């Protein structure tokens, strides 16, 4: 999961431009820092990575990254579900086959009967 973090982030100016140039006090409130801190980040062009990531995920590119990850994971999970369904069907066939060939009417019949079969 941690390998999905973006390696390259756009600069803070680019992020803020995409977010519609919110005032420093709004960014500060969202990140729980002071407006002076946000202005310092903008002036220096340097921002702590956690704050940088928090703002990045609000941008179109950040949301697109999340959407792509979700799409790819959905494809993987759907494939896994299909494989498990095929395995369930095959195991059900095997149980039915073993039930058929192993039913001798003994009182201690080793094959459990299931109403779902």
N, C-alpha and C positions, 0 to 999 in steps of 0.2 A: 504494500500500500504506500509506503513512504517513497518508493521509487517513482511514483506518479507525480511527485512535486515537480513543477516546471524548473528547468535548469537555468533558463534565461528569462528574465522578467523585463518588461518595458520600464523605462524610467518613470519616476514619480510624476513628472510633468505630463508625459504621455498618458499615464493612467488618469490623472486628474482631468485632462482635456477630454478623454473619452467619457468620463463620468459627468461632464457638463460643467467643469470648473467649480466645484462646490467651494463655498468659503471655508477658510481655515477652521472656524469654530465648529462647523458641521463635521468636518473630517476628524477634528479633535474629539468631539463628543462620541462619534462612532468608535474611535480607537481608544477611548478613555485616557487621553493625554491632553495637554494644554494646547491652546491655539498657538502659543509661542513655539512650542515643540514642532508643530506641523509647519509653521513658517520657516523654522530653522532647517527642517528636512528639505523643504522646497528650495531654499536658498543654496544649500550645500549640494543638493542632488543626491544625497545619501539618506537612506531610510532603513531602519532595522528590518531584517528579513520577515519577521512575523507580521509586522504592520504592512510591509510591501505585499506579502501574500494575501493578507486580508483585503486590501484594496484591489489587488489583481483579480480575485475571484468575483468581484463585482463588475468587472469589465466584460464586454462582449466576448473577447478572446478567452477570458477565464471561464465564463459560463459555457462557451463552446468546448473547451477542454473537458469540463465536467460532463457535458452532454455526450461527448465522444467516448469518454471512459464508461459512462453508464450504458451506452449502446453496445460497446464491445463486451462488457460484462454480461449484458442480456443475451448476446449471441452465445457466449460460453455456457451460461446457465441453461439456456434453452437446449443446447446440444447435450448437456449432462442429463437434463430431464428426459430427453428422448432416449438416450442410452439406457437410463435406469428403467424406463418403461419397457424397452425391448428386453432387458434382462428380467424384469418382473414377469412378462409374458412367457418367456422361455422357462423360467423356474416354475411357473404355474403349469405349463405343459408337462414338465418333468414330474412334478408332484402327481398330476393326474395319471401319467403313465405308470409311475411306481405304485400308485394306489390300485390301478387296474390289475397289474401283474402280481401284486403282493397280497391281494385280498382273498383269504382262505376261510374267512368267517370264524377265525379263532377268537376266543374270549380276550386274549391278551394281544390283540392286533397291534403291531408296533407303529402303524401309520395313523396319525391323528386325522380325523375327519373334520373338515371345515365347511360351514355353510356357504362361505364365500367362494369356494372352488366351484 
